[in-house]
Amino acid sequence: MLSNLIKITFLTLIIMETNCSELRSLQLKHQSAHLDAGTIYYLAGLSDTSYTNEVLDHILIPRVVGTANHKKVRDYIVSELKSLHWTVDTDPFEDKTPMGTKTFINIIATLNPKAERFLVLACHYDSKYYPDFDFMGATDSAVPCAMILNLAKILHTELKSLKSNDILSLKLLFLDGEEAFEKWGPTDSIYGAKHLSTLWERNRRTSKLTNEVVSDLERIDLFVLLDLIGHKGTRFLSCFEDTQHWFLQMAKIEDKLAELDLLKNNRGRYFEKRKYVGYIEDDHIPFLQKHVPIMHLISIPFPTEWHTENDNRDIIDMKIVEDINKILRIFVVQYLNVKLEGSLNQKIPPKEL
């Protein structure tokens, strides 16, 4: 990810063209649900750290593109998603790399493929190649993969109501080939993200909501990318002005969970209520360049173990992982306006989030 030198250019701005489509106007008007304290207690109580650990048992291994382990991890992710009755598609393609032509396979899981709009959660499942040691990539990005699978598992029952919602649904991306094989650059990095963003830009259809022809990219309300999560210093900053209100909603959820004493770690905030002034290259870049709204949940600063053999299970704090799981879980339920039944605890005074 990036290169051996962190490629952060301060005060760099990406100028995006304004998308004035009717569909984008609908997306910009979207309102998330308000949740009372009883519902927050319910959602926080759905935690299952044993499943997160089970996932890591399967995927926290060296998984360089083209290796047997890479296929093993991909097959496991696909199997888990299918067992939860998601519609799973793969996006296989070949691309030239400094180590020869490689086959990459993106994994796309969709709750309701008939929906017109999508909230997208994304991560990458490959690990970086090093000739002198086996790189595990715990924060980068086995833990984000486990978090997204955990969300699908934990909310399996709650998300069933959305399978008949043809307006808004959830899509999960496990991108391939994020890591450079030699040196990070435009031709040696984010292979899967570049391919999928181009494919989705070309795929066009008539929106049933607005009767206009739109691309699959335009159907994305918000693209949330998870990376470098799980170490003791995990914290996030708002990276993009146009999605800052959604980032602040994450921070608000964190505040409410802390108020209700539902966070396991008291070491400080995860979601800092301030902007990041800089530019980080990651899987979101091809989507950002094609005008998809991005929320980049990447730890800033990067962990000291980044791209070293120490990025392994020993540095993962499961209390932190589960706290962020709770925040993400509640955000998804709010954003998708998931209808919850039997979740309210009448003993808790309702407080709107």
C-alpha positions in Angstrom: 0.0 0.0 0.0 1.4 3.3 -1.1 5.2 2.6 -1.5 8.0 2.0 0.9 7.8 5.7 1.5 4.4 6.9 2.7 3.0 8.8 -0.2 1.2 11.6 1.5 1.2 15.0 -0.3 0.0 17.7 2.0 -2.4 20.3 0.8 -3.2 18.3 -2.3 -6.7 18.6 -3.6 -8.5 16.5 -6.1 -10.9 18.6 -8.2 -14.1 16.7 -8.9 -16.6 17.6 -11.5 -20.1 18.2 -10.1 -22.5 15.4 -10.8 -25.9 17.0 -11.2 -27.9 13.9 -12.1 -31.4 13.4 -10.6 -30.1 10.2 -9.0 -27.3 12.1 -7.3 -29.8 14.7 -6.1 -31.8 11.9 -4.5 -28.7 10.5 -2.9 -27.6 13.8 -1.5 -31.1 14.2 0.1 -30.8 10.8 1.9 -31.6 10.8 5.6 -30.4 8.1 7.9 -32.6 6.7 10.7 -32.7 8.0 14.3 -32.1 5.2 16.8 -33.1 5.3 20.5 -30.9 4.1 23.3 -32.7 0.7 23.5 -31.9 0.0 19.8 -28.3 1.1 20.4 -28.0 -1.3 23.3 -29.5 -4.1 21.2 -27.1 -3.5 18.2 -24.1 -3.2 20.5 -25.1 -6.4 22.2 -24.9 -8.4 18.9 -21.1 -8.5 19.2 -19.4 -11.8 18.4 -15.7 -11.6 18.8 -15.3 -15.3 18.5 -16.5 -15.1 14.9 -14.0 -12.3 14.2 -11.2 -14.5 15.6 -12.5 -17.5 13.6 -12.3 -15.4 10.4 -8.8 -14.3 11.2 -7.8 -17.9 11.8 -8.6 -18.5 8.1 -7.5 -15.4 6.4 -4.6 -14.0 8.5 -2.0 -15.8 6.5 0.4 -14.7 3.7 -1.9 -14.2 0.7 0.1 -12.8 -2.2 -1.8 -12.7 -5.5 -1.4 -15.9 -7.4 -0.4 -18.1 -4.5 -2.3 -21.1 -3.1 -3.0 -19.1 0.1 -4.5 -16.3 -1.9 -7.0 -18.7 -3.4 -7.6 -20.2 0.0 -8.5 -16.9 1.5 -10.7 -15.9 -1.5 -12.6 -19.2 -1.4 -13.2 -18.8 2.3 -14.6 -15.3 1.9 -16.9 -16.4 -0.9 -18.0 -19.4 1.1 -18.9 -17.3 4.1 -20.8 -14.8 2.1 -22.8 -17.5 0.3 -23.6 -19.2 3.5 -25.2 -16.0 4.6 -27.3 -15.9 1.4 -25.6 -12.9 -0.2 -25.5 -12.7 -4.0 -21.7 -13.2 -4.7 -20.1 -12.3 -8.0 -16.4 -12.3 -8.9 -14.5 -10.0 -11.2 -11.6 -12.0 -12.7 -9.0 -10.3 -15.0 -5.4 -10.4 -15.9 -3.0 -7.5 -15.7 0.7 -7.0 -16.2 2.9 -6.5 -13.1 6.6 -6.2 -12.5 6.5 -9.9 -11.7 4.8 -10.9 -14.9 1.1 -11.2 -15.9 -1.1 -12.0 -12.9 -4.7 -13.1 -12.5 -6.7 -11.0 -10.0 -10.2 -11.7 -8.7 -12.4 -9.1 -7.0 -15.2 -10.3 -4.8 -18.5 -8.5 -4.9 -21.3 -9.4 -2.5 -24.7 -7.8 -2.8 -27.7 -8.0 -0.5 -30.3 -7.1 -3.1 -28.9 -6.9 -6.7 -32.2 -5.4 -7.9 -31.7 -2.3 -5.7 -31.2 1.1 -7.5 -28.7 2.5 -5.0 -26.0 1.1 -2.7 -24.0 1.8 0.4 -20.6 0.1 -0.3 -18.2 -1.3 2.3 -14.8 -2.1 0.9 -11.4 -3.6 1.8 -8.6 -5.5 0.1 -7.8 -9.2 0.7 -4.4 -9.6 -0.8 -1.1 -9.2 1.1 2.1 -7.6 0.0 5.0 -9.7 -1.4 8.3 -9.6 0.4 11.2 -11.8 -0.8 12.8 -12.1 2.6 9.9 -12.8 5.0 6.2 -13.8 5.0 4.1 -10.7 5.4 0.9 -11.3 7.3 -0.8 -8.0 6.9 -3.0 -8.1 10.0 -4.1 -4.4 9.9 -3.4 -4.4 6.1 -6.0 -5.7 5.6 -7.0 -9.0 7.2 -8.8 -7.2 10.1 -10.9 -5.0 7.8 -11.9 -8.1 5.9 -12.9 -9.8 9.1 -14.8 -6.7 10.2 -16.9 -6.7 7.1 -17.6 -10.4 7.3 -18.5 -9.9 11.0 -21.0 -7.2 10.1 -22.7 -9.5 7.5 -22.8 -12.3 10.0 -24.0 -10.3 13.0 -26.7 -8.4 11.1 -27.8 -11.5 9.1 -31.3 -11.5 10.6 -31.7 -7.7 10.7 -30.7 -7.2 7.1 -33.3 -9.7 5.8 -35.9 -6.9 5.5 -33.7 -5.1 3.0 -33.8 -8.0 0.5 -37.2 -6.7 -0.7 -36.0 -3.1 -0.7 -35.4 -2.2 -4.4 -34.4 1.4 -3.6 -31.4 1.1 -1.3 -29.2 -1.9 -0.4 -25.7 -2.9 0.8 -22.8 -4.1 -1.3 -19.5 -5.5 0.1 -16.3 -5.4 -1.9 -13.2 -7.5 -1.2 -10.7 -6.0 -3.7 -7.7 -7.8 -5.1 -4.2 -6.5 -5.9 -4.1 -3.4 -3.7 -0.5 -4.0 -2.9 2.4 -3.1 -5.2 4.7 -6.0 -6.2 7.8 -3.8 -6.3 7.3 0.0 -5.9 4.0 1.8 -5.5 3.0 3.7 -8.6 0.3 4.2 -11.1 1.1 0.9 -12.9 2.0 -1.2 -9.8 -0.8 -0.8 -7.3 -4.6 -1.0 -6.7 -5.1 -3.4 -9.7 -8.5 -4.6 -8.6 -9.9 -1.2 -7.8 -8.8 0.2 -11.1 -10.4 -2.7 -13.0 -13.6 -2.7 -11.1 -14.1 1.1 -11.2 -13.6 1.1 -15.0 -16.0 -1.8 -15.4 -18.7 -0.2 -13.3 -18.3 3.1 -15.1 -19.0 1.3 -18.4 -22.0 -0.7 -17.1 -25.0 1.5 -17.7 -28.7 1.1 -17.2 -31.9 3.1 -16.9 -32.6 4.0 -13.3 -36.1 3.0 -12.1 -36.0 5.9 -9.7 -35.3 8.8 -12.2 -35.7 7.2 -15.6 -32.2 8.4 -16.6 -29.3 6.3 -17.8 -26.7 5.9 -15.1 -23.6 3.9 -14.5 -23.1 1.3 -11.8 -20.7 3.8 -10.2 -23.4 6.5 -10.1 -25.6 4.1 -8.1 -23.2 4.2 -5.2 -24.4 6.5 -2.5 -21.3 6.2 -0.4 -18.1 4.1 -0.7 -16.6 3.3 2.7 -13.0 1.9 2.5 -11.5 0.2 5.6 -7.8 -0.1 6.0 -5.0 -0.3 8.7 -7.4 -1.0 11.5 -6.9 -2.9 14.8 -3.7 -1.7 16.4 -3.6 0.2 19.6 -3.2 3.6 17.9 -6.2 3.2 15.5 -7.9 6.6 14.9 -9.6 8.2 11.9 -9.8 11.7 10.5 -12.3 13.1 7.9 -10.5 12.9 4.6 -13.2 14.4 2.3 -15.3 17.5 2.5 -18.3 16.1 0.7 -18.7 13.1 3.1 -17.7 14.9 6.3 -21.3 14.8 7.5 -21.3 11.0 7.3 -17.9 10.9 9.1 -19.3 13.1 11.9 -22.2 10.7 12.2 -19.7 7.9 12.9 -18.2 10.2 15.6 -21.7 10.9 17.0 -22.3 7.1 17.2 -19.0 6.7 19.1 -20.1 9.5 21.5 -23.4 7.8 22.2 -21.8 4.4 22.8 -19.3 6.0 25.2 -22.2 7.8 27.0 -24.0 4.4 27.4 -20.7 2.8 28.6 -20.8 0.4 25.6 -17.2 0.8 24.4 -14.6 -1.6 25.7 -11.6 0.6 25.3 -11.2 4.0 27.1 -7.9 5.0 25.5 -9.4 8.0 23.6 -11.4 8.7 20.5 -11.4 6.6 17.3 -13.2 9.2 15.2 -11.4 12.6 15.6 -13.7 15.4 14.8 -11.3 17.2 12.5 -10.2 17.1 8.9 -7.1 15.5 7.5 -5.1 17.8 5.3 -3.3 15.6 2.8 -3.7 12.9 0.2 -3.4 9.1 0.9 -3.3 6.7 -2.0 -5.4 3.6 -1.6 -8.1 1.5 -3.3 -10.6 4.5 -3.2 -8.6 6.6 -5.7 -10.0 5.2 -9.0 -13.5 5.5 -7.6 -12.8 9.0 -6.3 -11.5 10.1 -9.7 -14.8 8.9 -11.2 -16.7 11.1 -8.7 -17.9 8.4 -6.2 -18.4 9.8 -2.7 -15.7 8.3 -0.4 -15.3 7.8 3.4 -11.8 6.6 4.0 -11.5 4.8 7.3 -7.8 4.4 7.5 -5.7 4.9 10.6 -3.9 8.2 10.7 -1.0 8.1 11.3 -0.2 4.7 9.9 0.9 2.1 12.5 4.6 1.8 13.0 4.3 -1.9 12.0 3.0 -0.9 8.6 4.6 -3.0 5.8 6.9 -4.8 8.3 6.8 -8.4 9.5 5.4 -7.1 12.8 2.0 -6.4 11.2 0.8 -9.6 12.6 -1.9 -10.9 15.1 0.2 -9.8 18.1 -0.5 -6.1 17.5 -4.3 -6.5 17.1 -6.3 -5.3 20.1 -9.7 -7.1 19.8 -11.3 -4.6 22.1 -10.5 -1.9 19.6 -11.7 -4.0 16.7 -15.0 -4.7 18.4 -15.6 -1.1 19.4 -15.2 0.0 15.8 -17.4 -3.0 14.7 -20.2 -1.6 16.9 -19.8 1.9 15.4 -19.8 0.6 11.9 -22.8 -1.8 12.6 -24.9 1.1 14.0 -23.9 3.4 11.1 -25.0 0.8 8.5 -28.3 0.2 10.2 -29.0 3.9 10.4 -27.9 4.6 6.8 -30.0 1.8 5.4 -33.0 2.6 7.6 -33.1 -1.1 8.7 -36.4 -2.0 10.4 -35.7 -3.7 13.7 -38.2 -5.7 15.5 -38.1 -6.6 19.2 -35.0 -4.6 19.7 -36.2 -1.9 22.1 -35.5 -2.3 25.8 -38.4 -0.4 27.5 -36.4 0.0 30.7 -34.1 2.4 28.9 -35.4 6.0 28.3 -35.5 6.6 24.6 -32.8 9.1 23.5 -32.5 9.9 19.9 -29.1 9.5 18.3 
